[in-house]
């Protein structure tokens, strides 16, 4: 399987305690590594105001993860991110070589 470079950005809702954000980030890293991917960088921006309300939240914790991940397994990761209530929004972008 060929691993490509991706950036995953996601927002943790503000009702999650800041001390628990590490747990959420750790869970995302586990999902990536379980599917034969690897995390190369985690960029935690902290609590920020959202551009528009999402599910009645006006703030959230922004996290960006650079990873090498198999393209064939992106659906599995998307599924986990979509159905975890600790993640408001996510976006996966392929980085150009």
Secondary structure as a PSIPRED ss2 file (coil, helix, strand):
# PSIPRED VFORMAT (PSIPRED V4.0)

   1 X C   1.000  0.000  0.000
   2 X C   1.000  0.000  0.000
   3 X E   0.000  0.000  1.000
   4 X E   0.000  0.000  1.000
   5 X E   0.000  0.000  1.000
   6 X E   0.000  0.000  1.000
   7 X E   0.000  0.000  1.000
   8 X E   0.000  0.000  1.000
   9 X E   0.000  0.000  1.000
  10 X E   0.000  0.000  1.000
  11 X E   0.000  0.000  1.000
  12 X E   0.000  0.000  1.000
  13 X E   0.000  0.000  1.000
  14 X C   1.000  0.000  0.000
  15 X C   1.000  0.000  0.000
  16 X C   1.000  0.000  0.000
  17 X C   1.000  0.000  0.000
  18 X H   0.000  1.000  0.000
  19 X H   0.000  1.000  0.000
  20 X H   0.000  1.000  0.000
  21 X H   0.000  1.000  0.000
  22 X H   0.000  1.000  0.000
  23 X H   0.000  1.000  0.000
  24 X H   0.000  1.000  0.000
  25 X H   0.000  1.000  0.000
  26 X H   0.000  1.000  0.000
  27 X H   0.000  1.000  0.000
  28 X H   0.000  1.000  0.000
  29 X H   0.000  1.000  0.000
  30 X H   0.000  1.000  0.000
  31 X H   0.000  1.000  0.000
  32 X H   0.000  1.000  0.000
  33 X H   0.000  1.000  0.000
  34 X H   0.000  1.000  0.000
  35 X C   1.000  0.000  0.000
  36 X C   1.000  0.000  0.000
  37 X C   1.000  0.000  0.000
  38 X E   0.000  0.000  1.000
  39 X E   0.000  0.000  1.000
  40 X E   0.000  0.000  1.000
  41 X E   0.000  0.000  1.000
  42 X E   0.000  0.000  1.000
  43 X E   0.000  0.000  1.000
  44 X E   0.000  0.000  1.000
  45 X E   0.000  0.000  1.000
  46 X E   0.000  0.000  1.000
  47 X E   0.000  0.000  1.000
  48 X E   0.000  0.000  1.000
  49 X E   0.000  0.000  1.000
  50 X E   0.000  0.000  1.000
  51 X E   0.000  0.000  1.000
  52 X E   0.000  0.000  1.000
  53 X E   0.000  0.000  1.000
  54 X E   0.000  0.000  1.000
  55 X C   1.000  0.000  0.000
  56 X C   1.000  0.000  0.000
  57 X E   0.000  0.000  1.000
  58 X E   0.000  0.000  1.000
  59 X E   0.000  0.000  1.000
  60 X E   0.000  0.000  1.000
  61 X E   0.000  0.000  1.000
  62 X E   0.000  0.000  1.000
  63 X E   0.000  0.000  1.000
  64 X E   0.000  0.000  1.000
  65 X E   0.000  0.000  1.000
  66 X E   0.000  0.000  1.000
  67 X E   0.000  0.000  1.000
  68 X E   0.000  0.000  1.000
  69 X E   0.000  0.000  1.000
  70 X E   0.000  0.000  1.000
  71 X H   0.000  1.000  0.000
  72 X H   0.000  1.000  0.000
  73 X H   0.000  1.000  0.000
  74 X H   0.000  1.000  0.000
  75 X H   0.000  1.000  0.000
  76 X H   0.000  1.000  0.000
  77 X H   0.000  1.000  0.000
  78 X H   0.000  1.000  0.000
  79 X H   0.000  1.000  0.000
  80 X H   0.000  1.000  0.000
  81 X H   0.000  1.000  0.000
  82 X H   0.000  1.000  0.000
  83 X C   1.000  0.000  0.000
  84 X C   1.000  0.000  0.000
  85 X C   1.000  0.000  0.000
  86 X C   1.000  0.000  0.000
  87 X C   1.000  0.000  0.000
  88 X C   1.000  0.000  0.000
  89 X E   0.000  0.000  1.000
  90 X E   0.000  0.000  1.000
  91 X E   0.000  0.000  1.000
  92 X E   0.000  0.000  1.000
  93 X E   0.000  0.000  1.000
  94 X E   0.000  0.000  1.000
  95 X C   1.000  0.000  0.000
  96 X C   1.000  0.000  0.000
  97 X C   1.000  0.000  0.000
